Amino acid sequence: MAKKEIDLGRRVSVHVVAPAYVQRAVFMAVLSFMFFMAMMFAFYVRQHILYFFLSTAFLIVYLITMFSWVMQRKANVEVYENGFKYRKSTVLWDEIKDVSDKGEVRVENGKLVTIPGTISDAGKLFASIKHAANPKAN
């Protein structure tokens, strides 16, 4: 059975991964790839197995960094007039029971949506979700 589409209204804002975290990931990827290439060159010159193991370790660090960077780029929060979307979760404002300062949004059906702190303007995002979920309390 097809899932019915929830009308969230007009999109208000999109919060992506903060540039500082992207910069750190790029720095780690470039640095680990440079060390990988240097160890491969040292292995080519010296023919010692230790350089091959070091290059393999730097290649693994590089691959893990690139994989996590690609996966994290999909982690954006879209805020709409009637709710928000994060990854595969769609939450309406009236479904929210509680919002913590750490980014944990508890929904009425018992589901917990955890928004990471690596999102840009995370504090403002959590405050706006808290305000939209319970506008009478503020």
Chimera marker file (.cmm) of the C-alpha trace (Angstrom):
<marker_set name="trace">
<marker id="1" x="0.000" y="0.000" z="0.000" r="1" g="1" b="0" radius="0.5"/>
<marker id="2" x="1.342" y="3.428" z="-0.900" r="1" g="1" b="0" radius="0.5"/>
<marker id="3" x="2.064" y="5.850" z="1.887" r="1" g="1" b="0" radius="0.5"/>
<marker id="4" x="-0.043" y="9.010" z="1.698" r="1" g="1" b="0" radius="0.5"/>
<marker id="5" x="1.891" y="12.223" z="1.216" r="1" g="1" b="0" radius="0.5"/>
<marker id="6" x="1.628" y="14.705" z="4.079" r="1" g="1" b="0" radius="0.5"/>
<marker id="7" x="1.157" y="18.343" z="3.037" r="1" g="1" b="0" radius="0.5"/>
<marker id="8" x="3.722" y="20.363" z="4.971" r="1" g="1" b="0" radius="0.5"/>
<marker id="9" x="2.993" y="23.645" z="3.216" r="1" g="1" b="0" radius="0.5"/>
<marker id="10" x="5.573" y="26.100" z="1.953" r="1" g="1" b="0" radius="0.5"/>
<marker id="11" x="9.249" y="25.445" z="2.708" r="1" g="1" b="0" radius="0.5"/>
<marker id="12" x="10.568" y="28.002" z="5.174" r="1" g="1" b="0" radius="0.5"/>
<marker id="13" x="14.232" y="27.033" z="5.501" r="1" g="1" b="0" radius="0.5"/>
<marker id="14" x="16.803" y="24.332" z="4.865" r="1" g="1" b="0" radius="0.5"/>
<marker id="15" x="19.566" y="23.567" z="7.353" r="1" g="1" b="0" radius="0.5"/>
<marker id="16" x="22.563" y="21.668" z="5.982" r="1" g="1" b="0" radius="0.5"/>
<marker id="17" x="25.786" y="20.448" z="7.593" r="1" g="1" b="0" radius="0.5"/>
<marker id="18" x="27.764" y="23.343" z="9.057" r="1" g="1" b="0" radius="0.5"/>
<marker id="19" x="30.698" y="24.482" z="6.887" r="1" g="1" b="0" radius="0.5"/>
<marker id="20" x="33.200" y="23.924" z="9.713" r="1" g="1" b="0" radius="0.5"/>
<marker id="21" x="32.419" y="20.189" z="9.767" r="1" g="1" b="0" radius="0.5"/>
<marker id="22" x="32.631" y="19.961" z="5.978" r="1" g="1" b="0" radius="0.5"/>
<marker id="23" x="35.992" y="21.746" z="6.094" r="1" g="1" b="0" radius="0.5"/>
<marker id="24" x="37.304" y="19.279" z="8.679" r="1" g="1" b="0" radius="0.5"/>
<marker id="25" x="36.197" y="16.326" z="6.566" r="1" g="1" b="0" radius="0.5"/>
<marker id="26" x="37.845" y="17.731" z="3.452" r="1" g="1" b="0" radius="0.5"/>
<marker id="27" x="41.054" y="18.425" z="5.384" r="1" g="1" b="0" radius="0.5"/>
<marker id="28" x="41.130" y="14.854" z="6.740" r="1" g="1" b="0" radius="0.5"/>
<marker id="29" x="40.437" y="13.391" z="3.295" r="1" g="1" b="0" radius="0.5"/>
<marker id="30" x="43.181" y="15.409" z="1.588" r="1" g="1" b="0" radius="0.5"/>
<marker id="31" x="45.700" y="14.736" z="4.348" r="1" g="1" b="0" radius="0.5"/>
<marker id="32" x="45.032" y="10.995" z="4.469" r="1" g="1" b="0" radius="0.5"/>
<marker id="33" x="45.207" y="10.735" z="0.671" r="1" g="1" b="0" radius="0.5"/>
<marker id="34" x="48.535" y="12.602" z="0.642" r="1" g="1" b="0" radius="0.5"/>
<marker id="35" x="49.948" y="10.246" z="3.277" r="1" g="1" b="0" radius="0.5"/>
<marker id="36" x="48.601" y="7.282" z="1.299" r="1" g="1" b="0" radius="0.5"/>
<marker id="37" x="50.421" y="8.467" z="-1.812" r="1" g="1" b="0" radius="0.5"/>
<marker id="38" x="53.617" y="9.197" z="0.149" r="1" g="1" b="0" radius="0.5"/>
<marker id="39" x="53.635" y="5.715" z="1.709" r="1" g="1" b="0" radius="0.5"/>
<marker id="40" x="52.976" y="4.103" z="-1.676" r="1" g="1" b="0" radius="0.5"/>
<marker id="41" x="55.944" y="6.027" z="-3.077" r="1" g="1" b="0" radius="0.5"/>
<marker id="42" x="58.087" y="4.956" z="-0.094" r="1" g="1" b="0" radius="0.5"/>
<marker id="43" x="56.999" y="1.357" z="-0.672" r="1" g="1" b="0" radius="0.5"/>
<marker id="44" x="57.949" y="1.669" z="-4.340" r="1" g="1" b="0" radius="0.5"/>
<marker id="45" x="61.393" y="3.044" z="-3.445" r="1" g="1" b="0" radius="0.5"/>
<marker id="46" x="62.258" y="0.955" z="-0.350" r="1" g="1" b="0" radius="0.5"/>
<marker id="47" x="60.260" y="-2.248" z="-1.028" r="1" g="1" b="0" radius="0.5"/>
<marker id="48" x="59.536" y="-2.702" z="2.691" r="1" g="1" b="0" radius="0.5"/>
<marker id="49" x="56.176" y="-4.221" z="3.701" r="1" g="1" b="0" radius="0.5"/>
<marker id="50" x="55.704" y="-1.712" z="6.559" r="1" g="1" b="0" radius="0.5"/>
<marker id="51" x="55.189" y="1.100" z="4.034" r="1" g="1" b="0" radius="0.5"/>
<marker id="52" x="52.533" y="-0.970" z="2.298" r="1" g="1" b="0" radius="0.5"/>
<marker id="53" x="50.682" y="-1.509" z="5.603" r="1" g="1" b="0" radius="0.5"/>
<marker id="54" x="50.891" y="2.208" z="6.394" r="1" g="1" b="0" radius="0.5"/>
<marker id="55" x="49.554" y="3.118" z="2.965" r="1" g="1" b="0" radius="0.5"/>
<marker id="56" x="46.693" y="0.641" z="3.429" r="1" g="1" b="0" radius="0.5"/>
<marker id="57" x="45.815" y="2.215" z="6.784" r="1" g="1" b="0" radius="0.5"/>
<marker id="58" x="45.775" y="5.714" z="5.274" r="1" g="1" b="0" radius="0.5"/>
<marker id="59" x="43.646" y="4.438" z="2.395" r="1" g="1" b="0" radius="0.5"/>
<marker id="60" x="41.129" y="3.009" z="4.866" r="1" g="1" b="0" radius="0.5"/>
<marker id="61" x="40.992" y="6.339" z="6.744" r="1" g="1" b="0" radius="0.5"/>
<marker id="62" x="40.483" y="8.113" z="3.418" r="1" g="1" b="0" radius="0.5"/>
<marker id="63" x="37.666" y="5.793" z="2.340" r="1" g="1" b="0" radius="0.5"/>
<marker id="64" x="35.860" y="5.999" z="5.682" r="1" g="1" b="0" radius="0.5"/>
<marker id="65" x="36.132" y="9.805" z="5.635" r="1" g="1" b="0" radius="0.5"/>
<marker id="66" x="34.756" y="10.039" z="2.108" r="1" g="1" b="0" radius="0.5"/>
<marker id="67" x="31.923" y="7.601" z="2.848" r="1" g="1" b="0" radius="0.5"/>
<marker id="68" x="30.869" y="9.461" z="5.996" r="1" g="1" b="0" radius="0.5"/>
<marker id="69" x="31.119" y="12.802" z="4.198" r="1" g="1" b="0" radius="0.5"/>
<marker id="70" x="28.824" y="11.616" z="1.403" r="1" g="1" b="0" radius="0.5"/>
<marker id="71" x="26.346" y="10.171" z="3.898" r="1" g="1" b="0" radius="0.5"/>
<marker id="72" x="26.388" y="13.310" z="6.058" r="1" g="1" b="0" radius="0.5"/>
<marker id="73" x="25.678" y="15.568" z="3.071" r="1" g="1" b="0" radius="0.5"/>
<marker id="74" x="22.240" y="13.945" z="2.843" r="1" g="1" b="0" radius="0.5"/>
<marker id="75" x="21.493" y="14.886" z="6.452" r="1" g="1" b="0" radius="0.5"/>
<marker id="76" x="19.692" y="18.179" z="6.022" r="1" g="1" b="0" radius="0.5"/>
<marker id="77" x="16.663" y="19.472" z="7.881" r="1" g="1" b="0" radius="0.5"/>
<marker id="78" x="13.895" y="21.086" z="5.849" r="1" g="1" b="0" radius="0.5"/>
<marker id="79" x="11.542" y="23.287" z="7.859" r="1" g="1" b="0" radius="0.5"/>
<marker id="80" x="8.052" y="23.888" z="6.447" r="1" g="1" b="0" radius="0.5"/>
<marker id="81" x="5.017" y="25.862" z="7.577" r="1" g="1" b="0" radius="0.5"/>
<marker id="82" x="3.329" y="22.800" z="9.081" r="1" g="1" b="0" radius="0.5"/>
<marker id="83" x="6.301" y="20.651" z="10.124" r="1" g="1" b="0" radius="0.5"/>
<marker id="84" x="9.793" y="19.525" z="9.212" r="1" g="1" b="0" radius="0.5"/>
<marker id="85" x="11.610" y="16.729" z="7.387" r="1" g="1" b="0" radius="0.5"/>
<marker id="86" x="14.827" y="15.060" z="8.467" r="1" g="1" b="0" radius="0.5"/>
<marker id="87" x="16.111" y="12.131" z="6.410" r="1" g="1" b="0" radius="0.5"/>
<marker id="88" x="13.078" y="9.807" z="6.117" r="1" g="1" b="0" radius="0.5"/>
<marker id="89" x="11.113" y="11.341" z="8.991" r="1" g="1" b="0" radius="0.5"/>
<marker id="90" x="8.280" y="13.788" z="8.371" r="1" g="1" b="0" radius="0.5"/>
<marker id="91" x="6.957" y="15.417" z="11.532" r="1" g="1" b="0" radius="0.5"/>
<marker id="92" x="4.037" y="17.813" z="11.851" r="1" g="1" b="0" radius="0.5"/>
<marker id="93" x="4.149" y="20.514" z="14.531" r="1" g="1" b="0" radius="0.5"/>
<marker id="94" x="1.115" y="19.175" z="16.386" r="1" g="1" b="0" radius="0.5"/>
<marker id="95" x="2.658" y="15.670" z="16.588" r="1" g="1" b="0" radius="0.5"/>
<marker id="96" x="5.642" y="16.843" z="18.672" r="1" g="1" b="0" radius="0.5"/>
<marker id="97" x="5.515" y="16.043" z="22.386" r="1" g="1" b="0" radius="0.5"/>
<marker id="98" x="8.933" y="17.296" z="23.505" r="1" g="1" b="0" radius="0.5"/>
<marker id="99" x="12.096" y="18.898" z="22.089" r="1" g="1" b="0" radius="0.5"/>
<marker id="100" x="15.396" y="18.771" z="23.968" r="1" g="1" b="0" radius="0.5"/>
<marker id="101" x="18.314" y="21.166" z="23.562" r="1" g="1" b="0" radius="0.5"/>
<marker id="102" x="20.404" y="18.267" z="22.231" r="1" g="1" b="0" radius="0.5"/>
<marker id="103" x="18.150" y="17.920" z="19.189" r="1" g="1" b="0" radius="0.5"/>
<marker id="104" x="16.001" y="14.997" z="20.293" r="1" g="1" b="0" radius="0.5"/>
<marker id="105" x="12.418" y="15.433" z="19.103" r="1" g="1" b="0" radius="0.5"/>
<marker id="106" x="9.917" y="13.071" z="20.699" r="1" g="1" b="0" radius="0.5"/>
<marker id="107" x="6.824" y="12.463" z="18.572" r="1" g="1" b="0" radius="0.5"/>
<marker id="108" x="3.371" y="11.365" z="19.805" r="1" g="1" b="0" radius="0.5"/>
<marker id="109" x="3.679" y="7.843" z="18.402" r="1" g="1" b="0" radius="0.5"/>
<marker id="110" x="6.740" y="7.241" z="20.616" r="1" g="1" b="0" radius="0.5"/>
<marker id="111" x="9.213" y="7.768" z="17.814" r="1" g="1" b="0" radius="0.5"/>
<marker id="112" x="12.397" y="9.705" z="18.568" r="1" g="1" b="0" radius="0.5"/>
<marker id="113" x="13.942" y="11.880" z="15.849" r="1" g="1" b="0" radius="0.5"/>
<marker id="114" x="17.494" y="12.916" z="16.691" r="1" g="1" b="0" radius="0.5"/>
<marker id="115" x="18.864" y="15.897" z="14.785" r="1" g="1" b="0" radius="0.5"/>
<marker id="116" x="22.669" y="16.139" z="15.044" r="1" g="1" b="0" radius="0.5"/>
<marker id="117" x="24.418" y="19.215" z="16.364" r="1" g="1" b="0" radius="0.5"/>
<marker id="118" x="26.515" y="19.369" z="13.201" r="1" g="1" b="0" radius="0.5"/>
<marker id="119" x="23.618" y="21.056" z="11.386" r="1" g="1" b="0" radius="0.5"/>
<marker id="120" x="24.215" y="24.748" z="10.704" r="1" g="1" b="0" radius="0.5"/>
<marker id="121" x="22.462" y="27.041" z="13.185" r="1" g="1" b="0" radius="0.5"/>
<marker id="122" x="21.465" y="24.032" z="15.275" r="1" g="1" b="0" radius="0.5"/>
<marker id="123" x="20.553" y="26.137" z="18.309" r="1" g="1" b="0" radius="0.5"/>
<marker id="124" x="18.237" y="28.370" z="16.296" r="1" g="1" b="0" radius="0.5"/>
<marker id="125" x="16.738" y="25.320" z="14.602" r="1" g="1" b="0" radius="0.5"/>
<marker id="126" x="15.994" y="23.589" z="17.919" r="1" g="1" b="0" radius="0.5"/>
<marker id="127" x="14.502" y="26.807" z="19.322" r="1" g="1" b="0" radius="0.5"/>
<marker id="128" x="12.281" y="27.316" z="16.262" r="1" g="1" b="0" radius="0.5"/>
<marker id="129" x="11.086" y="23.697" z="16.401" r="1" g="1" b="0" radius="0.5"/>
<marker id="130" x="10.349" y="24.081" z="20.114" r="1" g="1" b="0" radius="0.5"/>
<marker id="131" x="8.457" y="27.339" z="19.468" r="1" g="1" b="0" radius="0.5"/>
<marker id="132" x="6.486" y="25.951" z="16.521" r="1" g="1" b="0" radius="0.5"/>
<marker id="133" x="5.584" y="22.787" z="18.418" r="1" g="1" b="0" radius="0.5"/>
<marker id="134" x="4.244" y="24.705" z="21.411" r="1" g="1" b="0" radius="0.5"/>
<marker id="135" x="3.596" y="28.355" z="20.439" r="1" g="1" b="0" radius="0.5"/>
<marker id="136" x="1.434" y="29.094" z="23.510" r="1" g="1" b="0" radius="0.5"/>
<marker id="137" x="4.251" y="28.329" z="25.970" r="1" g="1" b="0" radius="0.5"/>
<marker id="138" x="6.551" y="31.037" z="24.535" r="1" g="1" b="0" radius="0.5"/>
<link id1="1" id2="2" r="1" g="1" b="0" radius="0.2"/>
<link id1="2" id2="3" r="1" g="1" b="0" radius="0.2"/>
<link id1="3" id2="4" r="1" g="1" b="0" radius="0.2"/>
<link id1="4" id2="5" r="1" g="1" b="0" radius="0.2"/>
<link id1="5" id2="6" r="1" g="1" b="0" radius="0.2"/>
<link id1="6" id2="7" r="1" g="1" b="0" radius="0.2"/>
<link id1="7" id2="8" r="1" g="1" b="0" radius="0.2"/>
<link id1="8" id2="9" r="1" g="1" b="0" radius="0.2"/>
<link id1="9" id2="10" r="1" g="1" b="0" radius="0.2"/>
<link id1="10" id2="11" r="1" g="1" b="0" radius="0.2"/>
<link id1="11" id2="12" r="1" g="1" b="0" radius="0.2"/>
<link id1="12" id2="13" r="1" g="1" b="0" radius="0.2"/>
<link id1="13" id2="14" r="1" g="1" b="0" radius="0.2"/>
<link id1="14" id2="15" r="1" g="1" b="0" radius="0.2"/>
<link id1="15" id2="16" r="1" g="1" b="0" radius="0.2"/>
<link id1="16" id2="17" r="1" g="1" b="0" radius="0.2"/>
<link id1="17" id2="18" r="1" g="1" b="0" radius="0.2"/>
<link id1="18" id2="19" r="1" g="1" b="0" radius="0.2"/>
<link id1="19" id2="20" r="1" g="1" b="0" radius="0.2"/>
<link id1="20" id2="21" r="1" g="1" b="0" radius="0.2"/>
<link id1="21" id2="22" r="1" g="1" b="0" radius="0.2"/>
<link id1="22" id2="23" r="1" g="1" b="0" radius="0.2"/>
<link id1="23" id2="24" r="1" g="1" b="0" radius="0.2"/>
<link id1="24" id2="25" r="1" g="1" b="0" radius="0.2"/>
<link id1="25" id2="26" r="1" g="1" b="0" radius="0.2"/>
<link id1="26" id2="27" r="1" g="1" b="0" radius="0.2"/>
<link id1="27" id2="28" r="1" g="1" b="0" radius="0.2"/>
<link id1="28" id2="29" r="1" g="1" b="0" radius="0.2"/>
<link id1="29" id2="30" r="1" g="1" b="0" radius="0.2"/>
<link id1="30" id2="31" r="1" g="1" b="0" radius="0.2"/>
<link id1="31" id2="32" r="1" g="1" b="0" radius="0.2"/>
<link id1="32" id2="33" r="1" g="1" b="0" radius="0.2"/>
<link id1="33" id2="34" r="1" g="1" b="0" radius="0.2"/>
<link id1="34" id2="35" r="1" g="1" b="0" radius="0.2"/>
<link id1="35" id2="36" r="1" g="1" b="0" radius="0.2"/>
<link id1="36" id2="37" r="1" g="1" b="0" radius="0.2"/>
<link id1="37" id2="38" r="1" g="1" b="0" radius="0.2"/>
<link id1="38" id2="39" r="1" g="1" b="0" radius="0.2"/>
<link id1="39" id2="40" r="1" g="1" b="0" radius="0.2"/>
<link id1="40" id2="41" r="1" g="1" b="0" radius="0.2"/>
<link id1="41" id2="42" r="1" g="1" b="0" radius="0.2"/>
<link id1="42" id2="43" r="1" g="1" b="0" radius="0.2"/>
<link id1="43" id2="44" r="1" g="1" b="0" radius="0.2"/>
<link id1="44" id2="45" r="1" g="1" b="0" radius="0.2"/>
<link id1="45" id2="46" r="1" g="1" b="0" radius="0.2"/>
<link id1="46" id2="47" r="1" g="1" b="0" radius="0.2"/>
<link id1="47" id2="48" r="1" g="1" b="0" radius="0.2"/>
<link id1="48" id2="49" r="1" g="1" b="0" radius="0.2"/>
<link id1="49" id2="50" r="1" g="1" b="0" radius="0.2"/>
<link id1="50" id2="51" r="1" g="1" b="0" radius="0.2"/>
<link id1="51" id2="52" r="1" g="1" b="0" radius="0.2"/>
<link id1="52" id2="53" r="1" g="1" b="0" radius="0.2"/>
<link id1="53" id2="54" r="1" g="1" b="0" radius="0.2"/>
<link id1="54" id2="55" r="1" g="1" b="0" radius="0.2"/>
<link id1="55" id2="56" r="1" g="1" b="0" radius="0.2"/>
<link id1="56" id2="57" r="1" g="1" b="0" radius="0.2"/>
<link id1="57" id2="58" r="1" g="1" b="0" radius="0.2"/>
<link id1="58" id2="59" r="1" g="1" b="0" radius="0.2"/>
<link id1="59" id2="60" r="1" g="1" b="0" radius="0.2"/>
<link id1="60" id2="61" r="1" g="1" b="0" radius="0.2"/>
<link id1="61" id2="62" r="1" g="1" b="0" radius="0.2"/>
<link id1="62" id2="63" r="1" g="1" b="0" radius="0.2"/>
<link id1="63" id2="64" r="1" g="1" b="0" radius="0.2"/>
<link id1="64" id2="65" r="1" g="1" b="0" radius="0.2"/>
<link id1="65" id2="66" r="1" g="1" b="0" radius="0.2"/>
<link id1="66" id2="67" r="1" g="1" b="0" radius="0.2"/>
<link id1="67" id2="68" r="1" g="1" b="0" radius="0.2"/>
<link id1="68" id2="69" r="1" g="1" b="0" radius="0.2"/>
<link id1="69" id2="70" r="1" g="1" b="0" radius="0.2"/>
<link id1="70" id2="71" r="1" g="1" b="0" radius="0.2"/>
<link id1="71" id2="72" r="1" g="1" b="0" radius="0.2"/>
<link id1="72" id2="73" r="1" g="1" b="0" radius="0.2"/>
<link id1="73" id2="74" r="1" g="1" b="0" radius="0.2"/>
<link id1="74" id2="75" r="1" g="1" b="0" radius="0.2"/>
<link id1="75" id2="76" r="1" g="1" b="0" radius="0.2"/>
<link id1="76" id2="77" r="1" g="1" b="0" radius="0.2"/>
<link id1="77" id2="78" r="1" g="1" b="0" radius="0.2"/>
<link id1="78" id2="79" r="1" g="1" b="0" radius="0.2"/>
<link id1="79" id2="80" r="1" g="1" b="0" radius="0.2"/>
<link id1="80" id2="81" r="1" g="1" b="0" radius="0.2"/>
<link id1="81" id2="82" r="1" g="1" b="0" radius="0.2"/>
<link id1="82" id2="83" r="1" g="1" b="0" radius="0.2"/>
<link id1="83" id2="84" r="1" g="1" b="0" radius="0.2"/>
<link id1="84" id2="85" r="1" g="1" b="0" radius="0.2"/>
<link id1="85" id2="86" r="1" g="1" b="0" radius="0.2"/>
<link id1="86" id2="87" r="1" g="1" b="0" radius="0.2"/>
<link id1="87" id2="88" r="1" g="1" b="0" radius="0.2"/>
<link id1="88" id2="89" r="1" g="1" b="0" radius="0.2"/>
<link id1="89" id2="90" r="1" g="1" b="0" radius="0.2"/>
<link id1="90" id2="91" r="1" g="1" b="0" radius="0.2"/>
<link id1="91" id2="92" r="1" g="1" b="0" radius="0.2"/>
<link id1="92" id2="93" r="1" g="1" b="0" radius="0.2"/>
<link id1="93" id2="94" r="1" g="1" b="0" radius="0.2"/>
<link id1="94" id2="95" r="1" g="1" b="0" radius="0.2"/>
<link id1="95" id2="96" r="1" g="1" b="0" radius="0.2"/>
<link id1="96" id2="97" r="1" g="1" b="0" radius="0.2"/>
<link id1="97" id2="98" r="1" g="1" b="0" radius="0.2"/>
<link id1="98" id2="99" r="1" g="1" b="0" radius="0.2"/>
<link id1="99" id2="100" r="1" g="1" b="0" radius="0.2"/>
<link id1="100" id2="101" r="1" g="1" b="0" radius="0.2"/>
<link id1="101" id2="102" r="1" g="1" b="0" radius="0.2"/>
<link id1="102" id2="103" r="1" g="1" b="0" radius="0.2"/>
<link id1="103" id2="104" r="1" g="1" b="0" radius="0.2"/>
<link id1="104" id2="105" r="1" g="1" b="0" radius="0.2"/>
<link id1="105" id2="106" r="1" g="1" b="0" radius="0.2"/>
<link id1="106" id2="107" r="1" g="1" b="0" radius="0.2"/>
<link id1="107" id2="108" r="1" g="1" b="0" radius="0.2"/>
<link id1="108" id2="109" r="1" g="1" b="0" radius="0.2"/>
<link id1="109" id2="110" r="1" g="1" b="0" radius="0.2"/>
<link id1="110" id2="111" r="1" g="1" b="0" radius="0.2"/>
<link id1="111" id2="112" r="1" g="1" b="0" radius="0.2"/>
<link id1="112" id2="113" r="1" g="1" b="0" radius="0.2"/>
<link id1="113" id2="114" r="1" g="1" b="0" radius="0.2"/>
<link id1="114" id2="115" r="1" g="1" b="0" radius="0.2"/>
<link id1="115" id2="116" r="1" g="1" b="0" radius="0.2"/>
<link id1="116" id2="117" r="1" g="1" b="0" radius="0.2"/>
<link id1="117" id2="118" r="1" g="1" b="0" radius="0.2"/>
<link id1="118" id2="119" r="1" g="1" b="0" radius="0.2"/>
<link id1="119" id2="120" r="1" g="1" b="0" radius="0.2"/>
<link id1="120" id2="121" r="1" g="1" b="0" radius="0.2"/>
<link id1="121" id2="122" r="1" g="1" b="0" radius="0.2"/>
<link id1="122" id2="123" r="1" g="1" b="0" radius="0.2"/>
<link id1="123" id2="124" r="1" g="1" b="0" radius="0.2"/>
<link id1="124" id2="125" r="1" g="1" b="0" radius="0.2"/>
<link id1="125" id2="126" r="1" g="1" b="0" radius="0.2"/>
<link id1="126" id2="127" r="1" g="1" b="0" radius="0.2"/>
<link id1="127" id2="128" r="1" g="1" b="0" radius="0.2"/>
<link id1="128" id2="129" r="1" g="1" b="0" radius="0.2"/>
<link id1="129" id2="130" r="1" g="1" b="0" radius="0.2"/>
<link id1="130" id2="131" r="1" g="1" b="0" radius="0.2"/>
<link id1="131" id2="132" r="1" g="1" b="0" radius="0.2"/>
<link id1="132" id2="133" r="1" g="1" b="0" radius="0.2"/>
<link id1="133" id2="134" r="1" g="1" b="0" radius="0.2"/>
<link id1="134" id2="135" r="1" g="1" b="0" radius="0.2"/>
<link id1="135" id2="136" r="1" g="1" b="0" radius="0.2"/>
<link id1="136" id2="137" r="1" g="1" b="0" radius="0.2"/>
<link id1="137" id2="138" r="1" g="1" b="0" radius="0.2"/>
</marker_set>
